[in-house]
């Protein structure tokens, strides 16, 4: 897929090394909740005037992940 133009928004690309959020997620094999929390954290100071909304969303996804882990733990 080399011919496809990269349409990654600037707020998902690191300023120093140019790492993309998706590449980090893929490399660490993160699940949905962890990956989504990470993307909200990475963009929190870059997409909106205030990071509060993104941080709150990240916390919600991390809380959901804790619930999943707790259910898995109870099944054992």
mmJSON file of the N, C-alpha and C atoms, coordinates in Angstrom:
{"data_MODEL":{"atom_site":{
"group_PDB":["ATOM","ATOM","ATOM","ATOM","ATOM","ATOM","ATOM","ATOM","ATOM","ATOM","ATOM","ATOM","ATOM","ATOM","ATOM","ATOM","ATOM","ATOM","ATOM","ATOM","ATOM","ATOM","ATOM","ATOM","ATOM","ATOM","ATOM","ATOM","ATOM","ATOM","ATOM","ATOM","ATOM","ATOM","ATOM","ATOM","ATOM","ATOM","ATOM","ATOM","ATOM","ATOM","ATOM","ATOM","ATOM","ATOM","ATOM","ATOM","ATOM","ATOM","ATOM","ATOM","ATOM","ATOM","ATOM","ATOM","ATOM","ATOM","ATOM","ATOM","ATOM","ATOM","ATOM","ATOM","ATOM","ATOM","ATOM","ATOM","ATOM","ATOM","ATOM","ATOM","ATOM","ATOM","ATOM","ATOM","ATOM","ATOM","ATOM","ATOM","ATOM","ATOM","ATOM","ATOM","ATOM","ATOM","ATOM","ATOM","ATOM","ATOM","ATOM","ATOM","ATOM","ATOM","ATOM","ATOM","ATOM","ATOM","ATOM","ATOM","ATOM","ATOM","ATOM","ATOM","ATOM","ATOM","ATOM","ATOM","ATOM","ATOM","ATOM","ATOM","ATOM","ATOM","ATOM","ATOM","ATOM","ATOM","ATOM","ATOM","ATOM","ATOM","ATOM","ATOM","ATOM","ATOM","ATOM","ATOM","ATOM","ATOM","ATOM","ATOM","ATOM","ATOM","ATOM","ATOM","ATOM","ATOM","ATOM","ATOM","ATOM","ATOM","ATOM","ATOM","ATOM","ATOM","ATOM","ATOM","ATOM","ATOM","ATOM","ATOM","ATOM","ATOM","ATOM","ATOM","ATOM","ATOM","ATOM","ATOM","ATOM","ATOM","ATOM","ATOM","ATOM","ATOM","ATOM","ATOM","ATOM","ATOM","ATOM","ATOM","ATOM","ATOM","ATOM","ATOM","ATOM","ATOM","ATOM","ATOM","ATOM","ATOM","ATOM","ATOM","ATOM","ATOM","ATOM","ATOM","ATOM","ATOM","ATOM","ATOM","ATOM","ATOM","ATOM","ATOM","ATOM","ATOM","ATOM","ATOM","ATOM","ATOM","ATOM","ATOM","ATOM","ATOM","ATOM","ATOM","ATOM","ATOM","ATOM","ATOM","ATOM","ATOM","ATOM","ATOM","ATOM","ATOM","ATOM","ATOM","ATOM","ATOM","ATOM","ATOM","ATOM","ATOM","ATOM","ATOM"],
"id":[1,2,3,4,5,6,7,8,9,10,11,12,13,14,15,16,17,18,19,20,21,22,23,24,25,26,27,28,29,30,31,32,33,34,35,36,37,38,39,40,41,42,43,44,45,46,47,48,49,50,51,52,53,54,55,56,57,58,59,60,61,62,63,64,65,66,67,68,69,70,71,72,73,74,75,76,77,78,79,80,81,82,83,84,85,86,87,88,89,90,91,92,93,94,95,96,97,98,99,100,101,102,103,104,105,106,107,108,109,110,111,112,113,114,115,116,117,118,119,120,121,122,123,124,125,126,127,128,129,130,131,132,133,134,135,136,137,138,139,140,141,142,143,144,145,146,147,148,149,150,151,152,153,154,155,156,157,158,159,160,161,162,163,164,165,166,167,168,169,170,171,172,173,174,175,176,177,178,179,180,181,182,183,184,185,186,187,188,189,190,191,192,193,194,195,196,197,198,199,200,201,202,203,204,205,206,207,208,209,210,211,212,213,214,215,216,217,218,219,220,221,222,223,224,225,226,227,228],
"type_symbol":["N","C","C","N","C","C","N","C","C","N","C","C","N","C","C","N","C","C","N","C","C","N","C","C","N","C","C","N","C","C","N","C","C","N","C","C","N","C","C","N","C","C","N","C","C","N","C","C","N","C","C","N","C","C","N","C","C","N","C","C","N","C","C","N","C","C","N","C","C","N","C","C","N","C","C","N","C","C","N","C","C","N","C","C","N","C","C","N","C","C","N","C","C","N","C","C","N","C","C","N","C","C","N","C","C","N","C","C","N","C","C","N","C","C","N","C","C","N","C","C","N","C","C","N","C","C","N","C","C","N","C","C","N","C","C","N","C","C","N","C","C","N","C","C","N","C","C","N","C","C","N","C","C","N","C","C","N","C","C","N","C","C","N","C","C","N","C","C","N","C","C","N","C","C","N","C","C","N","C","C","N","C","C","N","C","C","N","C","C","N","C","C","N","C","C","N","C","C","N","C","C","N","C","C","N","C","C","N","C","C","N","C","C","N","C","C","N","C","C","N","C","C","N","C","C","N","C","C"],
"label_atom_id":["N","CA","C","N","CA","C","N","CA","C","N","CA","C","N","CA","C","N","CA","C","N","CA","C","N","CA","C","N","CA","C","N","CA","C","N","CA","C","N","CA","C","N","CA","C","N","CA","C","N","CA","C","N","CA","C","N","CA","C","N","CA","C","N","CA","C","N","CA","C","N","CA","C","N","CA","C","N","CA","C","N","CA","C","N","CA","C","N","CA","C","N","CA","C","N","CA","C","N","CA","C","N","CA","C","N","CA","C","N","CA","C","N","CA","C","N","CA","C","N","CA","C","N","CA","C","N","CA","C","N","CA","C","N","CA","C","N","CA","C","N","CA","C","N","CA","C","N","CA","C","N","CA","C","N","CA","C","N","CA","C","N","CA","C","N","CA","C","N","CA","C","N","CA","C","N","CA","C","N","CA","C","N","CA","C","N","CA","C","N","CA","C","N","CA","C","N","CA","C","N","CA","C","N","CA","C","N","CA","C","N","CA","C","N","CA","C","N","CA","C","N","CA","C","N","CA","C","N","CA","C","N","CA","C","N","CA","C","N","CA","C","N","CA","C","N","CA","C","N","CA","C","N","CA","C","N","CA","C","N","CA","C","N","CA","C"],
"label_alt_id":[null,null,null,null,null,null,null,null,null,null,null,null,null,null,null,null,null,null,null,null,null,null,null,null,null,null,null,null,null,null,null,null,null,null,null,null,null,null,null,null,null,null,null,null,null,null,null,null,null,null,null,null,null,null,null,null,null,null,null,null,null,null,null,null,null,null,null,null,null,null,null,null,null,null,null,null,null,null,null,null,null,null,null,null,null,null,null,null,null,null,null,null,null,null,null,null,null,null,null,null,null,null,null,null,null,null,null,null,null,null,null,null,null,null,null,null,null,null,null,null,null,null,null,null,null,null,null,null,null,null,null,null,null,null,null,null,null,null,null,null,null,null,null,null,null,null,null,null,null,null,null,null,null,null,null,null,null,null,null,null,null,null,null,null,null,null,null,null,null,null,null,null,null,null,null,null,null,null,null,null,null,null,null,null,null,null,null,null,null,null,null,null,null,null,null,null,null,null,null,null,null,null,null,null,null,null,null,null,null,null,null,null,null,null,null,null,null,null,null,null,null,null,null,null,null,null,null,null],
"label_comp_id":["UNK","UNK","UNK","UNK","UNK","UNK","UNK","UNK","UNK","UNK","UNK","UNK","UNK","UNK","UNK","UNK","UNK","UNK","UNK","UNK","UNK","UNK","UNK","UNK","UNK","UNK","UNK","UNK","UNK","UNK","UNK","UNK","UNK","UNK","UNK","UNK","UNK","UNK","UNK","UNK","UNK","UNK","UNK","UNK","UNK","UNK","UNK","UNK","UNK","UNK","UNK","UNK","UNK","UNK","UNK","UNK","UNK","UNK","UNK","UNK","UNK","UNK","UNK","UNK","UNK","UNK","UNK","UNK","UNK","UNK","UNK","UNK","UNK","UNK","UNK","UNK","UNK","UNK","UNK","UNK","UNK","UNK","UNK","UNK","UNK","UNK","UNK","UNK","UNK","UNK","UNK","UNK","UNK","UNK","UNK","UNK","UNK","UNK","UNK","UNK","UNK","UNK","UNK","UNK","UNK","UNK","UNK","UNK","UNK","UNK","UNK","UNK","UNK","UNK","UNK","UNK","UNK","UNK","UNK","UNK","UNK","UNK","UNK","UNK","UNK","UNK","UNK","UNK","UNK","UNK","UNK","UNK","UNK","UNK","UNK","UNK","UNK","UNK","UNK","UNK","UNK","UNK","UNK","UNK","UNK","UNK","UNK","UNK","UNK","UNK","UNK","UNK","UNK","UNK","UNK","UNK","UNK","UNK","UNK","UNK","UNK","UNK","UNK","UNK","UNK","UNK","UNK","UNK","UNK","UNK","UNK","UNK","UNK","UNK","UNK","UNK","UNK","UNK","UNK","UNK","UNK","UNK","UNK","UNK","UNK","UNK","UNK","UNK","UNK","UNK","UNK","UNK","UNK","UNK","UNK","UNK","UNK","UNK","UNK","UNK","UNK","UNK","UNK","UNK","UNK","UNK","UNK","UNK","UNK","UNK","UNK","UNK","UNK","UNK","UNK","UNK","UNK","UNK","UNK","UNK","UNK","UNK","UNK","UNK","UNK","UNK","UNK","UNK"],
"label_asym_id":["A","A","A","A","A","A","A","A","A","A","A","A","A","A","A","A","A","A","A","A","A","A","A","A","A","A","A","A","A","A","A","A","A","A","A","A","A","A","A","A","A","A","A","A","A","A","A","A","A","A","A","A","A","A","A","A","A","A","A","A","A","A","A","A","A","A","A","A","A","A","A","A","A","A","A","A","A","A","A","A","A","A","A","A","A","A","A","A","A","A","A","A","A","A","A","A","A","A","A","A","A","A","A","A","A","A","A","A","A","A","A","A","A","A","A","A","A","A","A","A","A","A","A","A","A","A","A","A","A","A","A","A","A","A","A","A","A","A","A","A","A","A","A","A","A","A","A","A","A","A","A","A","A","A","A","A","A","A","A","A","A","A","A","A","A","A","A","A","A","A","A","A","A","A","A","A","A","A","A","A","A","A","A","A","A","A","A","A","A","A","A","A","A","A","A","A","A","A","A","A","A","A","A","A","A","A","A","A","A","A","A","A","A","A","A","A","A","A","A","A","A","A","A","A","A","A","A","A"],
"label_entity_id":["1","1","1","1","1","1","1","1","1","1","1","1","1","1","1","1","1","1","1","1","1","1","1","1","1","1","1","1","1","1","1","1","1","1","1","1","1","1","1","1","1","1","1","1","1","1","1","1","1","1","1","1","1","1","1","1","1","1","1","1","1","1","1","1","1","1","1","1","1","1","1","1","1","1","1","1","1","1","1","1","1","1","1","1","1","1","1","1","1","1","1","1","1","1","1","1","1","1","1","1","1","1","1","1","1","1","1","1","1","1","1","1","1","1","1","1","1","1","1","1","1","1","1","1","1","1","1","1","1","1","1","1","1","1","1","1","1","1","1","1","1","1","1","1","1","1","1","1","1","1","1","1","1","1","1","1","1","1","1","1","1","1","1","1","1","1","1","1","1","1","1","1","1","1","1","1","1","1","1","1","1","1","1","1","1","1","1","1","1","1","1","1","1","1","1","1","1","1","1","1","1","1","1","1","1","1","1","1","1","1","1","1","1","1","1","1","1","1","1","1","1","1","1","1","1","1","1","1"],
"label_seq_id":[1,1,1,2,2,2,3,3,3,4,4,4,5,5,5,6,6,6,7,7,7,8,8,8,9,9,9,10,10,10,11,11,11,12,12,12,13,13,13,14,14,14,15,15,15,16,16,16,17,17,17,18,18,18,19,19,19,20,20,20,21,21,21,22,22,22,23,23,23,24,24,24,25,25,25,26,26,26,27,27,27,28,28,28,29,29,29,30,30,30,31,31,31,32,32,32,33,33,33,34,34,34,35,35,35,36,36,36,37,37,37,38,38,38,39,39,39,40,40,40,41,41,41,42,42,42,43,43,43,44,44,44,45,45,45,46,46,46,47,47,47,48,48,48,49,49,49,50,50,50,51,51,51,52,52,52,53,53,53,54,54,54,55,55,55,56,56,56,57,57,57,58,58,58,59,59,59,60,60,60,61,61,61,62,62,62,63,63,63,64,64,64,65,65,65,66,66,66,67,67,67,68,68,68,69,69,69,70,70,70,71,71,71,72,72,72,73,73,73,74,74,74,75,75,75,76,76,76],
"pdbx_PDB_ins_code":[null,null,null,null,null,null,null,null,null,null,null,null,null,null,null,null,null,null,null,null,null,null,null,null,null,null,null,null,null,null,null,null,null,null,null,null,null,null,null,null,null,null,null,null,null,null,null,null,null,null,null,null,null,null,null,null,null,null,null,null,null,null,null,null,null,null,null,null,null,null,null,null,null,null,null,null,null,null,null,null,null,null,null,null,null,null,null,null,null,null,null,null,null,null,null,null,null,null,null,null,null,null,null,null,null,null,null,null,null,null,null,null,null,null,null,null,null,null,null,null,null,null,null,null,null,null,null,null,null,null,null,null,null,null,null,null,null,null,null,null,null,null,null,null,null,null,null,null,null,null,null,null,null,null,null,null,null,null,null,null,null,null,null,null,null,null,null,null,null,null,null,null,null,null,null,null,null,null,null,null,null,null,null,null,null,null,null,null,null,null,null,null,null,null,null,null,null,null,null,null,null,null,null,null,null,null,null,null,null,null,null,null,null,null,null,null,null,null,null,null,null,null,null,null,null,null,null,null],
"Cartn_x":[0.819,0.0,0.862,1.955,2.852,2.249,1.312,0.735,-0.278,-0.742,-1.724,-1.034,-1.634,-1.082,-1.384,-0.414,-0.589,-1.48,-2.611,-3.55,-3.609,-2.52,-2.462,-2.488,-3.447,-3.486,-2.205,-1.803,-0.548,-0.494,-1.643,-1.645,-1.409,-1.318,-0.984,0.443,1.229,2.615,3.52,4.502,5.427,6.249,6.56,7.297,8.8,9.367,10.812,11.219,10.646,11.053,10.066,8.922,7.928,7.194,7.235,6.492,5.003,4.313,2.867,2.206,1.101,0.377,0.065,-0.388,-0.739,0.461,1.634,2.83,3.179,3.018,3.276,2.262,1.002,-0.071,0.184,0.55,0.82,2.038,3.098,4.328,4.119,3.3,3.042,1.833,1.179,0.013,-1.054,-1.397,-2.375,-3.787,-4.624,-6.031,-6.774,-8.069,-8.862,-8.795,-9.088,-9.13,-7.772,-6.726,-5.388,-4.934,-5.221,-4.829,-5.558,-6.842,-7.619,-7.181,-6.929,-6.433,-5.11,-4.236,-2.944,-3.115,-3.986,-4.166,-4.726,-5.64,-6.157,-5.06,-4.215,-3.116,-2.129,-1.764,-0.788,-1.267,-2.551,-3.065,-3.553,-3.547,-4.219,-3.768,-2.531,-2.068,-1.995,-2.441,-2.218,-3.483,-4.59,-5.793,-6.711,-6.9,-7.824,-7.06,-7.741,-7.107,-6.779,-7.598,-7.397,-7.295,-6.384,-6.24,-7.289,-8.135,-9.041,-9.938,-10.59,-11.514,-10.803,-9.642,-8.9,-8.447,-8.009,-7.565,-8.736,-9.887,-11.082,-11.469,-11.388,-11.707,-10.702,-9.437,-8.411,-8.697,-9.048,-9.371,-10.572,-11.581,-12.751,-12.345,-11.489,-11.046,-10.195,-9.372,-8.572,-9.466,-10.5,-11.456,-12.182,-12.542,-13.159,-12.208,-10.941,-9.951,-9.812,-9.842,-9.785,-10.978,-12.153,-13.345,-13.178,-12.637,-12.397,-11.42,-10.341,-9.333,-9.913,-10.756,-11.385,-12.315,-13.087,-13.968,-13.155,-12.07,-11.203,-10.613,-10.229,-9.646,-10.667,-11.908,-12.961,-13.315,-13.087,-13.388,-12.386,-11.22,-10.159,-10.405],
"Cartn_y":[-1.196,0.0,1.259,1.229,2.372,3.563,3.332,4.407,5.241,4.733,5.477,6.626,7.809,8.946,8.785,9.142,9.067,10.217,9.876,10.9,10.967,10.581,10.623,12.083,12.443,13.813,14.152,15.401,15.847,15.557,15.576,15.377,13.921,13.007,11.613,11.282,12.298,12.091,12.86,12.161,12.794,13.892,14.903,16.049,15.783,14.98,14.772,13.652,12.464,11.306,10.947,11.576,11.319,10.0,9.42,8.177,8.438,7.503,7.612,6.773,7.27,6.546,5.126,4.958,3.626,2.682,3.183,2.333,1.855,2.726,2.346,1.303,1.531,0.594,-0.772,-0.785,-2.048,-2.749,-2.01,-2.594,-3.215,-2.587,-3.093,-4.031,-4.216,-5.105,-4.768,-3.482,-3.031,-3.386,-3.714,-3.974,-2.642,-2.736,-1.54,-0.486,-0.878,0.105,0.748,-0.038,0.513,1.385,0.934,1.702,3.04,3.008,4.24,5.206,4.693,5.544,6.192,5.413,5.95,7.067,6.866,7.907,9.19,9.05,10.252,10.96,10.208,10.819,11.503,10.822,11.39,12.692,12.805,14.0,15.059,14.775,15.629,17.089,17.353,18.747,19.318,18.534,18.962,19.148,18.554,18.633,19.778,19.978,20.996,22.032,23.082,24.116,23.608,22.693,22.142,20.623,20.017,18.563,17.809,18.52,17.887,16.838,17.164,16.219,14.936,15.069,13.879,13.032,13.679,12.939,12.224,12.876,12.221,10.992,11.119,9.981,8.849,9.183,8.162,7.435,8.178,7.575,6.64,7.042,6.179,4.853,4.91,3.673,2.819,3.454,2.688,2.061,2.779,2.196,1.01,1.121,-0.017,-1.2,-0.935,-2.013,-2.682,-1.887,-2.463,-3.372,-2.994,-3.831,-5.154,-5.092,-6.313,-7.222,-6.645,-7.441,-8.044,-7.281,-7.777,-8.957,-8.842,-9.965,-11.201,-11.027,-12.145,-12.798,-11.962,-12.465,-13.284,-12.861,-13.556,-14.886,-15.014,-16.276,-17.373,-16.991,-17.983,-18.73],
"Cartn_z":[0.0,0.0,0.0,-0.673,-0.719,-1.441,-2.336,-3.125,-2.353,-1.224,-0.436,0.29,0.196,0.925,2.408,3.209,4.653,5.089,5.691,6.139,7.659,8.303,9.756,10.221,11.075,11.592,12.355,12.279,12.904,14.399,15.062,16.508,16.902,15.937,16.209,15.779,15.428,15.011,15.959,16.528,17.467,16.818,17.591,17.074,16.941,17.817,17.811,16.863,17.036,16.246,15.139,15.138,14.103,14.255,15.458,15.688,15.553,14.942,14.816,15.894,16.405,17.451,17.0,15.766,15.27,15.303,14.954,14.952,16.359,17.331,18.727,19.175,18.841,19.208,18.597,17.336,16.649,17.238,17.492,18.013,19.395,20.215,21.568,21.627,20.495,20.387,21.433,21.505,22.49,22.056,23.032,22.735,22.583,22.332,22.045,23.155,24.381,25.466,25.708,25.721,25.963,24.802,23.589,22.407,22.352,22.619,22.563,23.651,24.846,25.931,25.527,24.93,24.502,23.479,22.504,21.485,22.1,23.044,23.706,24.493,25.158,25.921,24.985,23.9,22.976,22.341,22.09,21.422,22.396,23.688,24.677,24.667,24.387,24.359,22.948,21.952,20.579,19.755,20.148,19.303,19.712,20.994,21.494,22.317,22.675,23.493,24.892,25.39,26.727,26.631,27.405,27.368,28.179,28.894,29.854,29.213,28.101,27.475,27.055,26.449,26.012,27.205,28.257,29.44,30.095,30.148,30.697,29.868,28.55,27.689,27.889,28.037,28.284,29.595,30.608,31.909,31.779,31.012,30.811,30.172,29.178,28.524,29.458,30.273,31.234,32.307,32.726,33.673,33.052,31.769,31.077,31.025,30.79,30.746,32.115,33.167,34.517,34.777,34.294,34.448,33.709,32.499,31.716,32.452,32.935,33.655,34.933,35.61,36.834,36.533,35.455,35.064,34.713,34.01,33.661,34.908,35.853,37.102,37.883,37.895,38.631,38.005,36.691,35.988,36.318,36.789,37.062,38.344],
"occupancy":[1.0,1.0,1.0,1.0,1.0,1.0,1.0,1.0,1.0,1.0,1.0,1.0,1.0,1.0,1.0,1.0,1.0,1.0,1.0,1.0,1.0,1.0,1.0,1.0,1.0,1.0,1.0,1.0,1.0,1.0,1.0,1.0,1.0,1.0,1.0,1.0,1.0,1.0,1.0,1.0,1.0,1.0,1.0,1.0,1.0,1.0,1.0,1.0,1.0,1.0,1.0,1.0,1.0,1.0,1.0,1.0,1.0,1.0,1.0,1.0,1.0,1.0,1.0,1.0,1.0,1.0,1.0,1.0,1.0,1.0,1.0,1.0,1.0,1.0,1.0,1.0,1.0,1.0,1.0,1.0,1.0,1.0,1.0,1.0,1.0,1.0,1.0,1.0,1.0,1.0,1.0,1.0,1.0,1.0,1.0,1.0,1.0,1.0,1.0,1.0,1.0,1.0,1.0,1.0,1.0,1.0,1.0,1.0,1.0,1.0,1.0,1.0,1.0,1.0,1.0,1.0,1.0,1.0,1.0,1.0,1.0,1.0,1.0,1.0,1.0,1.0,1.0,1.0,1.0,1.0,1.0,1.0,1.0,1.0,1.0,1.0,1.0,1.0,1.0,1.0,1.0,1.0,1.0,1.0,1.0,1.0,1.0,1.0,1.0,1.0,1.0,1.0,1.0,1.0,1.0,1.0,1.0,1.0,1.0,1.0,1.0,1.0,1.0,1.0,1.0,1.0,1.0,1.0,1.0,1.0,1.0,1.0,1.0,1.0,1.0,1.0,1.0,1.0,1.0,1.0,1.0,1.0,1.0,1.0,1.0,1.0,1.0,1.0,1.0,1.0,1.0,1.0,1.0,1.0,1.0,1.0,1.0,1.0,1.0,1.0,1.0,1.0,1.0,1.0,1.0,1.0,1.0,1.0,1.0,1.0,1.0,1.0,1.0,1.0,1.0,1.0,1.0,1.0,1.0,1.0,1.0,1.0,1.0,1.0,1.0,1.0,1.0,1.0],
"B_iso_or_equiv":[0.0,0.0,0.0,0.0,0.0,0.0,0.0,0.0,0.0,0.0,0.0,0.0,0.0,0.0,0.0,0.0,0.0,0.0,0.0,0.0,0.0,0.0,0.0,0.0,0.0,0.0,0.0,0.0,0.0,0.0,0.0,0.0,0.0,0.0,0.0,0.0,0.0,0.0,0.0,0.0,0.0,0.0,0.0,0.0,0.0,0.0,0.0,0.0,0.0,0.0,0.0,0.0,0.0,0.0,0.0,0.0,0.0,0.0,0.0,0.0,0.0,0.0,0.0,0.0,0.0,0.0,0.0,0.0,0.0,0.0,0.0,0.0,0.0,0.0,0.0,0.0,0.0,0.0,0.0,0.0,0.0,0.0,0.0,0.0,0.0,0.0,0.0,0.0,0.0,0.0,0.0,0.0,0.0,0.0,0.0,0.0,0.0,0.0,0.0,0.0,0.0,0.0,0.0,0.0,0.0,0.0,0.0,0.0,0.0,0.0,0.0,0.0,0.0,0.0,0.0,0.0,0.0,0.0,0.0,0.0,0.0,0.0,0.0,0.0,0.0,0.0,0.0,0.0,0.0,0.0,0.0,0.0,0.0,0.0,0.0,0.0,0.0,0.0,0.0,0.0,0.0,0.0,0.0,0.0,0.0,0.0,0.0,0.0,0.0,0.0,0.0,0.0,0.0,0.0,0.0,0.0,0.0,0.0,0.0,0.0,0.0,0.0,0.0,0.0,0.0,0.0,0.0,0.0,0.0,0.0,0.0,0.0,0.0,0.0,0.0,0.0,0.0,0.0,0.0,0.0,0.0,0.0,0.0,0.0,0.0,0.0,0.0,0.0,0.0,0.0,0.0,0.0,0.0,0.0,0.0,0.0,0.0,0.0,0.0,0.0,0.0,0.0,0.0,0.0,0.0,0.0,0.0,0.0,0.0,0.0,0.0,0.0,0.0,0.0,0.0,0.0,0.0,0.0,0.0,0.0,0.0,0.0,0.0,0.0,0.0,0.0,0.0,0.0],
"pdbx_formal_charge":[null,null,null,null,null,null,null,null,null,null,null,null,null,null,null,null,null,null,null,null,null,null,null,null,null,null,null,null,null,null,null,null,null,null,null,null,null,null,null,null,null,null,null,null,null,null,null,null,null,null,null,null,null,null,null,null,null,null,null,null,null,null,null,null,null,null,null,null,null,null,null,null,null,null,null,null,null,null,null,null,null,null,null,null,null,null,null,null,null,null,null,null,null,null,null,null,null,null,null,null,null,null,null,null,null,null,null,null,null,null,null,null,null,null,null,null,null,null,null,null,null,null,null,null,null,null,null,null,null,null,null,null,null,null,null,null,null,null,null,null,null,null,null,null,null,null,null,null,null,null,null,null,null,null,null,null,null,null,null,null,null,null,null,null,null,null,null,null,null,null,null,null,null,null,null,null,null,null,null,null,null,null,null,null,null,null,null,null,null,null,null,null,null,null,null,null,null,null,null,null,null,null,null,null,null,null,null,null,null,null,null,null,null,null,null,null,null,null,null,null,null,null,null,null,null,null,null,null],
"auth_seq_id":[1,1,1,2,2,2,3,3,3,4,4,4,5,5,5,6,6,6,7,7,7,8,8,8,9,9,9,10,10,10,11,11,11,12,12,12,13,13,13,14,14,14,15,15,15,16,16,16,17,17,17,18,18,18,19,19,19,20,20,20,21,21,21,22,22,22,23,23,23,24,24,24,25,25,25,26,26,26,27,27,27,28,28,28,29,29,29,30,30,30,31,31,31,32,32,32,33,33,33,34,34,34,35,35,35,36,36,36,37,37,37,38,38,38,39,39,39,40,40,40,41,41,41,42,42,42,43,43,43,44,44,44,45,45,45,46,46,46,47,47,47,48,48,48,49,49,49,50,50,50,51,51,51,52,52,52,53,53,53,54,54,54,55,55,55,56,56,56,57,57,57,58,58,58,59,59,59,60,60,60,61,61,61,62,62,62,63,63,63,64,64,64,65,65,65,66,66,66,67,67,67,68,68,68,69,69,69,70,70,70,71,71,71,72,72,72,73,73,73,74,74,74,75,75,75,76,76,76],
"auth_comp_id":["UNK","UNK","UNK","UNK","UNK","UNK","UNK","UNK","UNK","UNK","UNK","UNK","UNK","UNK","UNK","UNK","UNK","UNK","UNK","UNK","UNK","UNK","UNK","UNK","UNK","UNK","UNK","UNK","UNK","UNK","UNK","UNK","UNK","UNK","UNK","UNK","UNK","UNK","UNK","UNK","UNK","UNK","UNK","UNK","UNK","UNK","UNK","UNK","UNK","UNK","UNK","UNK","UNK","UNK","UNK","UNK","UNK","UNK","UNK","UNK","UNK","UNK","UNK","UNK","UNK","UNK","UNK","UNK","UNK","UNK","UNK","UNK","UNK","UNK","UNK","UNK","UNK","UNK","UNK","UNK","UNK","UNK","UNK","UNK","UNK","UNK","UNK","UNK","UNK","UNK","UNK","UNK","UNK","UNK","UNK","UNK","UNK","UNK","UNK","UNK","UNK","UNK","UNK","UNK","UNK","UNK","UNK","UNK","UNK","UNK","UNK","UNK","UNK","UNK","UNK","UNK","UNK","UNK","UNK","UNK","UNK","UNK","UNK","UNK","UNK","UNK","UNK","UNK","UNK","UNK","UNK","UNK","UNK","UNK","UNK","UNK","UNK","UNK","UNK","UNK","UNK","UNK","UNK","UNK","UNK","UNK","UNK","UNK","UNK","UNK","UNK","UNK","UNK","UNK","UNK","UNK","UNK","UNK","UNK","UNK","UNK","UNK","UNK","UNK","UNK","UNK","UNK","UNK","UNK","UNK","UNK","UNK","UNK","UNK","UNK","UNK","UNK","UNK","UNK","UNK","UNK","UNK","UNK","UNK","UNK","UNK","UNK","UNK","UNK","UNK","UNK","UNK","UNK","UNK","UNK","UNK","UNK","UNK","UNK","UNK","UNK","UNK","UNK","UNK","UNK","UNK","UNK","UNK","UNK","UNK","UNK","UNK","UNK","UNK","UNK","UNK","UNK","UNK","UNK","UNK","UNK","UNK","UNK","UNK","UNK","UNK","UNK","UNK"],
"auth_asym_id":["A","A","A","A","A","A","A","A","A","A","A","A","A","A","A","A","A","A","A","A","A","A","A","A","A","A","A","A","A","A","A","A","A","A","A","A","A","A","A","A","A","A","A","A","A","A","A","A","A","A","A","A","A","A","A","A","A","A","A","A","A","A","A","A","A","A","A","A","A","A","A","A","A","A","A","A","A","A","A","A","A","A","A","A","A","A","A","A","A","A","A","A","A","A","A","A","A","A","A","A","A","A","A","A","A","A","A","A","A","A","A","A","A","A","A","A","A","A","A","A","A","A","A","A","A","A","A","A","A","A","A","A","A","A","A","A","A","A","A","A","A","A","A","A","A","A","A","A","A","A","A","A","A","A","A","A","A","A","A","A","A","A","A","A","A","A","A","A","A","A","A","A","A","A","A","A","A","A","A","A","A","A","A","A","A","A","A","A","A","A","A","A","A","A","A","A","A","A","A","A","A","A","A","A","A","A","A","A","A","A","A","A","A","A","A","A","A","A","A","A","A","A","A","A","A","A","A","A"],
"auth_atom_id":["N","CA","C","N","CA","C","N","CA","C","N","CA","C","N","CA","C","N","CA","C","N","CA","C","N","CA","C","N","CA","C","N","CA","C","N","CA","C","N","CA","C","N","CA","C","N","CA","C","N","CA","C","N","CA","C","N","CA","C","N","CA","C","N","CA","C","N","CA","C","N","CA","C","N","CA","C","N","CA","C","N","CA","C","N","CA","C","N","CA","C","N","CA","C","N","CA","C","N","CA","C","N","CA","C","N","CA","C","N","CA","C","N","CA","C","N","CA","C","N","CA","C","N","CA","C","N","CA","C","N","CA","C","N","CA","C","N","CA","C","N","CA","C","N","CA","C","N","CA","C","N","CA","C","N","CA","C","N","CA","C","N","CA","C","N","CA","C","N","CA","C","N","CA","C","N","CA","C","N","CA","C","N","CA","C","N","CA","C","N","CA","C","N","CA","C","N","CA","C","N","CA","C","N","CA","C","N","CA","C","N","CA","C","N","CA","C","N","CA","C","N","CA","C","N","CA","C","N","CA","C","N","CA","C","N","CA","C","N","CA","C","N","CA","C","N","CA","C","N","CA","C","N","CA","C","N","CA","C","N","CA","C","N","CA","C"],
"pdbx_PDB_model_num":[1,1,1,1,1,1,1,1,1,1,1,1,1,1,1,1,1,1,1,1,1,1,1,1,1,1,1,1,1,1,1,1,1,1,1,1,1,1,1,1,1,1,1,1,1,1,1,1,1,1,1,1,1,1,1,1,1,1,1,1,1,1,1,1,1,1,1,1,1,1,1,1,1,1,1,1,1,1,1,1,1,1,1,1,1,1,1,1,1,1,1,1,1,1,1,1,1,1,1,1,1,1,1,1,1,1,1,1,1,1,1,1,1,1,1,1,1,1,1,1,1,1,1,1,1,1,1,1,1,1,1,1,1,1,1,1,1,1,1,1,1,1,1,1,1,1,1,1,1,1,1,1,1,1,1,1,1,1,1,1,1,1,1,1,1,1,1,1,1,1,1,1,1,1,1,1,1,1,1,1,1,1,1,1,1,1,1,1,1,1,1,1,1,1,1,1,1,1,1,1,1,1,1,1,1,1,1,1,1,1,1,1,1,1,1,1,1,1,1,1,1,1,1,1,1,1,1,1]
}}}
